[in-house]
Amino acid sequence: MPIPVTHAHRYVYHFSHIDNLPGLLKLGFLSNNHPQFPKKHRSIAATGIQKRRAEMQVTCAPGGYVHDYVPLYFGSVSPMLLGVVNAKNVDQYDILYFEFPITLADQLSAVFSDASANTEVAPAFYSDPADLDKLDWAAIDSRKWGNVDDEFRHRRMAELLVRGQLPVTAATRCVVWNEGAKQRVQAIVGAAPFPPIEFEDKWGRPHWFTDFANGSSASLVKGPGEIAMIFEQACAFVDEHAGSHASTATFKHLKKLRDGLRANFGCLPQTAELVGLRSANGVHKRTVDVHTKEVVDKLLSLTEFAALDEKPQLLVEIAGYLHDIGKGPRARWDENGGLQKVDPNHPVGAMPMMAEILTRHVGTVCEASARKLMKLVCYHDLVGDVLGKGRDEQQIVDVVDSVEELDMLFALGKADATVLVEHWWNEPAAKALYARCLEAIEDAL
């Protein structure tokens, strides 16, 4: 049967990391079970999902398993991509969206599902294009980021599956984040056959998740590359300007800063902004300043803190006091009735504030200490996110430069997580994670 006329205008979508582009140019899109599927393919799917897909049988001709097929989505706005972005596992500017005509469903090698093919209970599979009418198109076409329930979310991610291989030239266009991404793609593609490289159609076929609520076209959540760039910029600023205000700085050195924060949490402009600041996040029962002092108290009680040498103790305690300064300033939340919204970017958002503290409010600080302190603030959520939100643990290995830094990061992460919700910190899982990271770091040293 041909594609029903009501759906003939539609497209299907596959998104991939730009690191995979050289392989796509050479071999096209390959199923995971294809004998030529590259070993170094940059997957952004969760490991657990991949395992289910590998074992899920396709119940209509040509049969086989889901991993025998190249997957595409019917919906242009993908809850899967939002999940990956929220986990801080990718930078959206590194994602390429490939759009294909829905006529792919006419191929004998194609099947489709009425929901995502990654659930415990398999969706229904179809091979007759007439059965496209059975899909929940209201869910598929939803532009909302939230979902009514989990079943709705999975129906939004109904899939078209093409067995074996799909040439990149079958795409009608490649959608990129911005001009910079377009230039990167063009440099890789060169003269090779490739679909037109274009930008998102925001109103017709949107793909990206931007911070539009704050009037910004930036990514809703900053990914690992952007976080690292902002961190390095802040470190470079401190390296250049440290000591330039030594004569007027409130605190002569870091020990004086630590003592000042112990005596009066609001002793810095950046921390004063947090005093009495309430959070709209139901998990945070206390104001930001009270929560911060609870984190420090918890930190100082941990055996992980006691095991540190004196200087790392100093740095991680100061980081405990400063880890949430990115939730300020208070004026950010005036339009929300003074309630601080959940802000996944607040750790990296603290970097300009940290640069100001270490150049204007602290008289002298050595380059190494400044970098470690800023790293702890910038990545204080990293270990907790790996354990609880599926953030890629390789980021820990990429971020820390020594076993000492690993110990400091785990101590701060444990204090922050356990103050909020004790069971968020799974101690056996944390120990196993620490052991894997330790082995990787020691191998690299």
Secondary structure as GFF3:
##gff-version 3
##sequence-region A 1 445
A	DSSP	three_ten_helix	5	7	.	.	.	ID=ss1
A	DSSP	beta_strand	11	17	.	.	.	ID=ss2
A	DSSP	three_ten_helix	18	20	.	.	.	ID=ss3
A	DSSP	alpha_helix	21	27	.	.	.	ID=ss4
A	DSSP	beta_strand	29	30	.	.	.	ID=ss5
A	DSSP	alpha_helix	47	55	.	.	.	ID=ss6
A	DSSP	three_ten_helix	66	68	.	.	.	ID=ss7
A	DSSP	beta_strand	69	73	.	.	.	ID=ss8
A	DSSP	alpha_helix	79	86	.	.	.	ID=ss9
A	DSSP	three_ten_helix	92	94	.	.	.	ID=ss10
A	DSSP	beta_strand	95	101	.	.	.	ID=ss11
A	DSSP	three_ten_helix	102	106	.	.	.	ID=ss12
A	DSSP	beta_strand	110	113	.	.	.	ID=ss13
A	DSSP	beta_strand	125	126	.	.	.	ID=ss14
A	DSSP	three_ten_helix	129	134	.	.	.	ID=ss15
A	DSSP	alpha_helix	137	140	.	.	.	ID=ss16
A	DSSP	alpha_helix	150	156	.	.	.	ID=ss17
A	DSSP	beta_strand	159	163	.	.	.	ID=ss18
A	DSSP	beta_strand	165	166	.	.	.	ID=ss19
A	DSSP	three_ten_helix	168	170	.	.	.	ID=ss20
A	DSSP	beta_strand	173	176	.	.	.	ID=ss21
A	DSSP	alpha_helix	179	189	.	.	.	ID=ss22
A	DSSP	beta_strand	197	199	.	.	.	ID=ss23
A	DSSP	three_ten_helix	212	214	.	.	.	ID=ss24
A	DSSP	alpha_helix	224	241	.	.	.	ID=ss25
A	DSSP	alpha_helix	254	263	.	.	.	ID=ss26
A	DSSP	three_ten_helix	265	267	.	.	.	ID=ss27
A	DSSP	alpha_helix	269	272	.	.	.	ID=ss28
A	DSSP	beta_strand	278	279	.	.	.	ID=ss29
A	DSSP	alpha_helix	288	301	.	.	.	ID=ss30
A	DSSP	alpha_helix	303	306	.	.	.	ID=ss31
A	DSSP	alpha_helix	310	322	.	.	.	ID=ss32
A	DSSP	three_ten_helix	325	327	.	.	.	ID=ss33
A	DSSP	three_ten_helix	330	336	.	.	.	ID=ss34
A	DSSP	beta_strand	339	340	.	.	.	ID=ss35
A	DSSP	alpha_helix	346	349	.	.	.	ID=ss36
A	DSSP	alpha_helix	351	356	.	.	.	ID=ss37
A	DSSP	pi_helix	357	361	.	.	.	ID=ss38
A	DSSP	alpha_helix	367	378	.	.	.	ID=ss39
A	DSSP	alpha_helix	382	389	.	.	.	ID=ss40
A	DSSP	alpha_helix	394	399	.	.	.	ID=ss41
A	DSSP	alpha_helix	403	420	.	.	.	ID=ss42
A	DSSP	three_ten_helix	422	424	.	.	.	ID=ss43
A	DSSP	alpha_helix	427	444	.	.	.	ID=ss44
###
